[in-house]
Amino acid sequence: MHLSDETDNRTEIVLEPRALRVADPNIPGFEEILTPDALAFIEELVREFSPRLDSLLQKRILVHQSLRNGALPNFLDETREIRMSEWTVGTIPHDLRQRRVEITGPVDRKMVINALNSGADVYMADFEDSHSPTWEGTIQGQANLRDAVDRTIRYVGPDGREYKLGDQLATLMMRPRGLHLIEKHVLVGSHPVPAFLFDYGLFLYHNARKLIGQGTGPYFYIPKLESYLEARLWNDIFDYSENTLRLPHASIKCSVLIETILAGFQMDEILYELRERITALNFGRWDYIFSLIKFLGHDPRFLVPERPLLPMTTPFLKSCSVLLARSCHRRGAYAIGGMAAQVPIRGDPRSQEAIDKVVADKKREAAEGYEGAWVAHPGLVPVVKSVFDDRSLESKKTDVIAEVNRDDLLRVPEPRISEQALRANVAVSLGYLESWLRGLGCVAINNLMEDTATVEICRAQIWQWIHHSAKLLDGPTITRELFRSILKEEMAKITAGIRPQADQRSNSKTAGDLLDALVTSDRFPEFMTLLAYNYLK
């Protein structure tokens, strides 16, 4: 691959004969996204960074094995100097200096338009937890973002209503898939490419120069990091991309999700590795709880209670939340709070109660020093924005924990588990998995917008409860047999509630089989998406 001279503010990349190929290119319109030059850029990224990625994924395996052998996460001796010394992150762009409310969601066409028009400060366009990575949906999502950046995106609903962009738009950020996932439809030789390089590379190639020309830039949310070395990989990818595409240095900016307990012990280090580019850390609550179970759930000391008994005031969550805000402020970055997943419903008396809970939670975050938080529905944008606009909360900011140590970050509450909670975990997981297999990665269930993180924590809890023979509050031990009896009952409810089409019946059966495999295996399955991806049509 080589670059031509810039003539009309574009960079031309010429594809040389190499080994990258697309397994299924024959969908109308894909040729506009899967262009030879874009694919050449992706191939360069894959060839340059796959060996390091493989090494980091192997390092993950070794770390996970040490935890299973009795080690506990801790702050690293090797990076003590980074934590102790004084330094700050680089300049934050003007359009990322107000982060009161960020709306997140999948990249279907209507959602992209509504999110950009929502009044939020930022829209995180998601190819990860709220995206079901079907081949068509993934490429169409890239086309939708390209059209949004071009300001040409339109959508006409089944009722004839037209959706288009307004004058005031949220700042666009894009979240690619995690380091552990592959894109099976694109191969280098016989090997599928890393999904995060595919997602990132396509978006950057098609949109970077246009975004910079509009006075913004290519901005990314980085998910699922487990170490500062993975942050270093991302930083080097950004450097390489800017050099290859001849973009201004440090024009690529990012925010990082702290959604693994290992990253919770390395926040300073992650900020340091990305210090020229990073603008914020975000606390991903559900994934963080999931990661605690994944890494430490074999140990009975870390047996967790049901989901409703894990509010943000829970010691290990509260400690991480406070540490995140402090780390960001010390280093000059923003602290972004967790997701408000409620779906407001007009005329439903429970909606006001749900909104009151959102307000209370966001006031807690503001008091801890957060600059803003996430929402999943446009109806919550003004609610959350008003909390972080309330300057009276400035005087209420408090450091509730004098010093956060390892014990604080690992202190879990006593396990209390009801049959209702066990059944809810099964039902939500089944409902979401069935939708995910149909290509829907963001689903409203019980007036909450659910995504992959919800299933991960639900199935992790069930696995842990079975693994430790935990007891329900009313007596029975949680066993594989008890789980399977509840699974059978909940599957019958779902099957009775859907239209009797063959593909939906098949998806429900597959969803049940997947959930059974995820929660009854002797060894904890690392990610739901690794197992379920093979079943996507």
C-alpha positions in Angstrom: 0.0 0.0 0.0 1.3 3.5 -0.8 0.0 7.0 -0.4 -0.3 9.5 -3.2 0.3 13.2 -2.8 -2.7 15.2 -1.4 -4.4 17.1 -4.1 -8.0 17.9 -3.2 -7.7 17.4 0.6 -8.0 13.6 0.2 -5.5 10.8 0.7 -5.6 8.1 -1.9 -4.5 4.6 -0.9 -3.8 2.1 -3.7 -4.3 -1.5 -3.0 -1.5 -3.8 -3.7 -2.2 -7.6 -4.3 -2.2 -9.1 -0.8 -4.1 -11.7 1.2 -7.1 -9.8 2.5 -10.4 -10.9 1.2 -14.1 -10.4 2.1 -16.0 -13.6 2.5 -19.4 -12.2 1.6 -19.2 -8.9 -0.4 -22.4 -9.4 -2.4 -24.8 -7.2 -0.6 -26.0 -4.1 -2.5 -24.3 -0.9 -1.4 -21.4 -2.6 0.4 -19.0 -1.6 -2.3 -19.3 2.0 -1.1 -17.9 1.1 2.3 -15.7 -1.9 1.5 -13.6 0.0 -1.0 -10.2 -1.3 -2.0 -8.4 1.6 -0.4 -10.4 1.2 2.9 -9.7 -2.5 2.9 -6.0 -1.8 2.2 -5.8 0.4 5.3 -7.4 -2.3 7.4 -5.0 -4.8 6.1 -2.1 -2.6 7.0 -3.5 -2.3 10.5 -3.9 -6.0 10.8 -0.4 -6.9 9.6 1.1 -4.2 11.8 -0.7 -4.9 15.1 -2.0 -8.5 15.1 1.2 -10.0 16.6 1.0 -7.5 19.5 -2.7 -8.2 19.9 -2.0 -12.0 20.0 0.7 -11.4 22.7 -1.6 -9.3 24.8 -4.5 -11.8 24.6 -2.0 -14.5 25.7 -1.0 -12.3 28.6 -4.7 -12.0 29.5 -4.8 -15.8 29.7 -1.9 -15.9 32.1 -3.3 -13.2 34.3 -6.7 -15.0 34.4 -5.0 -18.3 35.3 -3.1 -16.6 38.2 -6.4 -15.3 39.5 -7.9 -18.7 39.4 -4.9 -20.0 41.3 -5.6 -17.6 44.2 -4.0 -14.3 43.2 -6.0 -11.1 43.8 -5.9 -7.9 41.7 -3.7 -5.2 43.1 -2.0 -1.9 42.1 1.1 -2.7 40.1 4.6 -2.2 41.6 6.0 -1.8 38.1 4.0 1.4 37.5 4.2 3.0 41.0 6.2 5.9 39.6 3.4 6.8 37.2 0.8 6.8 40.0 3.0 8.8 42.3 4.3 11.5 39.9 2.5 14.6 38.7 1.4 14.8 35.1 -1.8 15.6 33.1 -3.4 14.6 29.9 -3.2 16.7 26.8 -5.6 19.4 25.5 -9.2 18.4 25.2 -11.0 19.6 22.1 -13.6 22.3 22.5 -16.5 20.0 21.5 -15.6 17.4 24.2 -15.3 19.9 27.0 -19.0 19.7 27.9 -20.1 16.1 28.7 -23.1 16.6 30.9 -25.1 13.9 29.1 -24.0 11.3 26.5 -26.5 9.2 24.7 -25.5 5.7 23.6 -27.0 3.3 21.2 -26.7 1.1 18.2 -25.9 2.3 14.7 -29.2 1.6 12.9 -30.3 4.6 10.7 -33.2 5.9 12.7 -31.2 5.7 16.0 -28.3 7.6 14.6 -30.5 10.5 13.5 -32.5 10.6 16.8 -29.4 10.3 18.9 -27.6 13.2 17.1 -30.8 15.3 17.4 -31.4 14.3 21.0 -29.9 17.4 22.7 -27.2 15.3 24.3 -23.6 16.7 24.3 -22.2 13.4 22.9 -23.6 10.5 20.9 -21.6 7.3 21.3 -22.4 5.2 18.2 -22.0 1.7 19.3 -20.6 -1.3 17.4 -20.1 -3.2 20.7 -22.5 -4.0 23.6 -25.7 -2.6 22.0 -24.8 -3.9 18.5 -25.6 -7.4 17.2 -22.7 -7.9 14.8 -24.5 -9.3 11.8 -22.5 -8.7 8.7 -25.2 -6.6 7.0 -25.9 -4.6 10.2 -22.2 -3.9 10.8 -21.6 -2.6 7.3 -24.9 -0.7 7.2 -23.9 0.9 10.5 -20.7 2.2 8.9 -22.7 3.6 6.0 -25.1 5.3 8.4 -22.2 7.0 10.2 -20.6 8.0 6.9 -23.9 9.6 5.8 -24.3 11.3 9.2 -20.8 12.8 9.0 -21.7 13.9 5.4 -25.0 15.4 6.8 -26.9 13.5 4.1 -28.5 10.8 6.3 -32.3 10.4 5.9 -34.7 7.7 7.1 -38.4 7.2 6.2 -40.3 5.0 8.7 -43.0 2.5 7.8 -45.6 5.2 8.7 -44.1 7.6 6.1 -42.6 9.8 8.7 -39.2 11.3 7.6 -36.2 11.6 9.9 -33.3 14.0 9.2 -30.6 15.9 11.0 -31.4 19.2 12.7 -29.1 22.1 13.2 -27.8 21.3 16.7 -26.1 17.9 16.8 -24.4 15.9 19.5 -20.7 15.4 19.1 -20.1 12.0 17.5 -18.0 9.3 19.2 -17.7 5.7 17.9 -17.2 2.6 20.0 -15.6 -0.4 18.2 -15.8 -4.0 19.4 -13.4 -5.3 22.1 -9.9 -6.7 21.5 -11.1 -10.3 22.0 -13.6 -10.4 19.1 -13.1 -11.2 15.4 -14.9 -10.2 12.2 -15.3 -13.6 10.5 -16.4 -12.1 7.1 -13.0 -10.5 6.5 -9.9 -12.6 6.3 -6.2 -12.1 6.0 -5.0 -15.4 4.5 -7.2 -17.9 6.4 -7.5 -15.9 9.6 -10.4 -13.6 10.4 -9.4 -10.0 11.2 -9.7 -8.5 14.7 -13.1 -6.9 14.9 -11.9 -3.8 16.6 -9.4 -3.0 13.8 -12.1 -3.6 11.2 -14.6 -1.3 13.0 -12.1 1.4 13.8 -10.3 1.3 10.5 -13.4 1.6 8.3 -14.8 4.5 10.4 -11.5 6.3 10.5 -10.7 5.9 6.8 -14.1 7.1 5.6 -14.6 9.9 8.1 -11.4 11.3 9.7 -10.6 14.1 7.2 -14.3 15.1 6.9 -14.6 15.4 10.7 -11.4 17.4 11.0 -12.6 19.7 8.2 -15.8 20.3 10.2 -13.9 21.4 13.2 -14.3 18.2 15.2 -12.4 15.0 14.8 -12.3 11.2 14.9 -13.3 10.4 18.5 -13.5 6.9 19.9 -14.7 5.1 23.1 -12.4 2.2 23.9 -14.1 -0.8 25.6 -13.1 -3.8 27.7 -9.4 -2.9 28.5 -7.7 -5.1 31.1 -4.3 -3.4 31.3 -2.3 -0.3 30.6 -0.4 -2.4 27.9 -3.6 -2.7 26.0 -4.1 1.1 26.3 -0.5 1.4 24.9 -1.5 -0.7 21.9 -4.4 1.6 21.2 -2.2 4.6 21.4 0.3 3.1 19.0 -2.6 2.3 16.6 -3.6 5.9 16.7 -0.1 7.1 16.0 0.3 4.7 13.1 -3.1 5.7 11.7 -2.3 9.4 11.7 1.0 8.8 10.0 -0.5 6.5 7.4 -3.4 8.7 6.6 -1.5 11.9 7.0 -3.7 13.3 9.8 -2.6 15.9 12.2 -0.8 14.4 15.2 -3.1 13.7 18.2 -6.2 14.6 16.1 -7.6 11.2 17.1 -9.1 11.5 20.6 -10.6 8.9 22.8 -12.4 8.1 26.1 -11.9 4.8 27.9 -14.5 2.7 29.7 -13.4 1.3 33.0 -15.5 -1.9 32.9 -13.1 -4.5 34.1 -11.9 -4.9 37.7 -8.3 -5.2 36.4 -8.5 -1.8 34.7 -9.9 -0.4 37.9 -6.5 -1.0 39.5 -4.7 0.7 36.5 -6.7 3.9 35.8 -3.7 6.2 36.2 -1.6 4.0 34.0 -4.3 3.9 31.3 -4.6 7.7 31.4 -0.8 8.0 31.1 -0.5 5.7 28.1 -3.1 7.7 26.2 -2.2 11.0 27.7 -2.0 12.9 24.4 -5.4 11.7 23.3 -7.6 10.7 26.2 -10.4 13.0 27.3 -12.4 11.0 29.8 -12.9 7.8 31.8 -16.3 6.3 32.0 -17.5 3.8 34.7 -19.3 0.9 33.1 -21.1 -0.6 36.0 -22.7 -3.8 34.7 -19.6 -4.9 32.9 -17.5 -4.1 36.0 -19.7 -6.4 38.1 -19.5 -9.0 35.4 -15.7 -8.8 35.4 -15.5 -9.3 39.2 -17.4 -12.5 38.9 -15.5 -13.6 35.8 -12.1 -13.1 37.4 -12.9 -13.9 41.1 -16.2 -15.7 41.0 -14.6 -19.1 41.6 -13.7 -17.9 45.1 -16.6 -18.1 47.6 -15.4 -14.8 49.2 -16.7 -13.0 46.2 -20.1 -14.6 46.0 -22.4 -11.7 45.0 -26.0 -11.1 45.8 -28.8 -10.6 43.2 -28.7 -7.5 40.9 -31.2 -5.3 42.8 -28.8 -5.6 45.8 -25.9 -4.2 43.9 -26.5 -0.4 43.8 -23.7 2.0 43.3 -23.4 2.5 47.1 -22.2 -1.1 47.3 -18.6 -0.9 48.7 -16.6 -2.2 45.8 -18.6 -0.1 43.3 -18.5 3.0 45.4 -14.8 2.7 45.9 -14.1 2.3 42.2 -16.4 5.2 41.4 -14.7 7.6 43.8 -11.2 6.5 42.6 -12.2 7.0 39.0 -13.4 10.6 39.6 -10.3 11.4 41.7 -7.9 9.9 39.1 -9.5 11.9 36.3 -9.5 15.2 38.1 -5.9 14.8 39.2 -4.8 14.2 35.6 -7.1 16.8 33.9 -9.6 14.3 32.3 -13.3 14.2 32.6 -15.2 11.6 34.7 -18.4 10.3 33.0 -20.9 8.3 35.0 -22.9 5.2 34.4 -25.9 4.4 32.2 -29.4 5.5 33.0 -31.2 2.7 31.1 -34.8 3.6 31.9 -37.3 4.0 29.1 -39.8 6.8 30.0 -43.3 5.9 29.0 -46.0 8.6 28.9 -49.0 7.9 31.1 -47.3 5.2 33.1 -47.3 6.2 36.8 -44.1 4.1 37.3 -42.2 6.4 34.9 -41.9 9.2 37.4 -40.7 6.8 40.1 -38.0 5.6 37.6 -37.0 9.2 36.7 -36.7 10.0 40.4 -34.3 7.2 40.8 -32.2 8.4 37.9 -32.1 11.9 39.4 -30.9 10.5 42.7 -28.2 8.4 41.1 -27.0 11.3 39.0 -26.9 13.6 42.0 -24.7 11.0 43.7 -22.4 11.0 40.7 -22.3 14.8 40.6 -21.4 14.9 44.3 -18.5 12.5 43.7 -17.2 14.8 41.0 -18.5 13.5 37.8 -19.0 15.9 34.9 -21.8 13.9 33.2 -23.3 10.5 32.6 -24.8 8.2 30.0 -28.5 7.7 29.0 -30.0 5.1 26.6 -33.2 7.0 25.7 -33.6 10.6 24.4 -36.4 11.2 26.9 -33.8 11.1 29.7 -31.4 13.7 28.1 -33.1 16.8 29.7 -33.4 14.9 33.0 -29.7 14.1 33.3 -28.6 17.4 31.8 -30.5 19.3 34.4 -28.7 17.5 37.2 -25.2 18.3 35.9 -26.3 21.9 35.1 -27.3 22.4 38.8 -24.4 24.4 40.2 -25.7 24.1 43.7 -24.4 20.5 43.6 -20.8 21.9 43.4 -20.9 22.8 47.1 -22.1 19.2 47.9 -19.1 17.5 46.3 -17.5 15.3 48.9 -14.8 12.7 49.2 -16.6 10.1 51.2 -13.7 7.7 51.2 -10.4 9.1 52.6 -8.2 6.7 50.7 -9.1 3.9 48.3 -7.1 0.7 48.8 -7.2 -2.8 47.4 -9.5 -4.1 50.1 -12.0 -1.3 49.3 -12.1 -2.3 45.6 -12.7 -6.0 46.5 -15.3 -5.6 49.3 -18.5 -7.3 48.2 -21.8 -7.5 50.2 -23.3 -10.6 51.8 -25.0 -12.8 49.2 -28.8 -12.7 49.3 -30.6 -14.4 46.4 -34.3 -14.7 45.9 -36.1 -17.1 43.4 -37.6 -14.0 41.8 -34.2 -12.6 41.1 -32.9 -15.9 39.7 -36.0 -16.2 37.5 -35.6 -12.6 36.3 -31.9 -13.3 35.3 -33.1 -16.2 33.2 -36.0 -14.4 31.6 -34.0 -11.2 30.7 -31.1 -13.3 29.3 -33.4 -15.4 27.2 -35.3 -12.4 25.9 -32.2 -10.5 25.0 -30.4 -13.5 23.4 -33.4 -14.2 21.2 -33.4 -10.6 20.0 -29.6 -10.5 19.6 -29.7 -13.6 17.3 -32.2 -11.7 15.2 -29.8 -8.8 14.8 -31.1 -6.5 17.6 -28.4 -5.6 20.0 -30.4 -3.0 22.1 -33.7 -4.2 23.4 -36.3 -2.7 25.7 -37.2 -5.3 28.4 -39.4 -4.3 31.4 -39.0 -0.6 30.6 -35.2 -0.8 30.5 -32.9 -0.6 27.5 -30.8 -3.8 27.8 -27.6 -4.7 26.0 -25.0 -7.4 26.1 -23.7 -6.2 29.5 -27.0 -7.2 31.0 -26.8 -10.8 29.8 -23.2 -11.0 30.9 -23.9 -10.1 34.5 -27.1 -12.2 34.6 -25.5 -15.4 33.3 -22.4 -14.8 35.4 -24.4 -14.6 38.6 -26.3 -17.8 37.8 -23.0 -19.6 37.0 -21.5 -18.4 40.2 -24.6 -19.4 42.3 -24.6 -22.8 40.8 -20.8 -23.2 41.1 -21.0 -22.5 44.9 -24.3 -24.2 45.6 -25.7 -20.9 46.9 -29.1 -21.1 48.6 -32.2 -19.1 47.8 -33.7 -17.0 50.6 -36.5 -19.5 51.0 -34.2 -22.5 51.2 -33.6 -24.4 48.0 -30.0 -24.7 46.7 -29.3 -23.3 43.3 -28.3 -26.3 41.1 -28.2 -27.0 37.4 -31.4 -28.9 37.8 -33.2 -25.9 39.4 -31.8 -23.6 36.7 -33.0 -25.9 33.9 -36.5 -26.2 35.4 -36.8 -22.4 35.5 -35.3 -22.2 32.0 -37.9 -24.5 30.6 -40.7 -22.5 32.2 -39.3 -19.2 30.9 -38.8 -20.6 27.4 -42.4 -21.7 27.3 -43.5 -18.2 28.2 -41.4 -16.7 25.5 -42.5 -19.2 22.9 -46.1 -18.6 23.7 -45.6 -14.8 23.4 -44.1 -14.7 19.9 -45.6 -15.2 16.5 -45.2 -18.9 15.6 -42.6 -18.3 12.8 -40.0 -20.9 12.3 -37.0 -18.6 12.6 -38.3 -17.2 15.9 -38.9 -20.6 17.3 -35.4 -21.6 16.2 -33.9 -18.4 17.8 -35.7 -19.1 21.1 -34.4 -22.7 21.1 -30.8 -21.5 20.3 -31.1 -18.8 23.0 -32.0 -21.4 25.6 -29.2 -23.7 24.5 -26.7 -20.8 24.6 -27.8 -19.7 28.1 -27.6 -23.3 29.3 -24.0 -23.6 28.0 -23.1 -20.2 29.5 -24.2 -21.0 33.1 -23.8 -24.8 33.5 -20.2 -25.3 32.2 -17.6 -26.3 34.7 -15.3 -23.5 33.6 -16.6 -19.9 33.2 -17.1 -18.9 29.5 -15.1 -15.7 29.0 -17.7 -13.8 26.9 -21.2 -14.5 25.7 -20.4 -13.0 22.3 -17.6 -15.4 21.6 -20.0 -18.3 21.9 -23.0 -16.7 20.3 -21.3 -15.1 17.3 -21.2 -18.4 15.5 -25.0 -18.6 15.6 -25.6 -15.2 14.0 -27.1 -15.4 10.5 
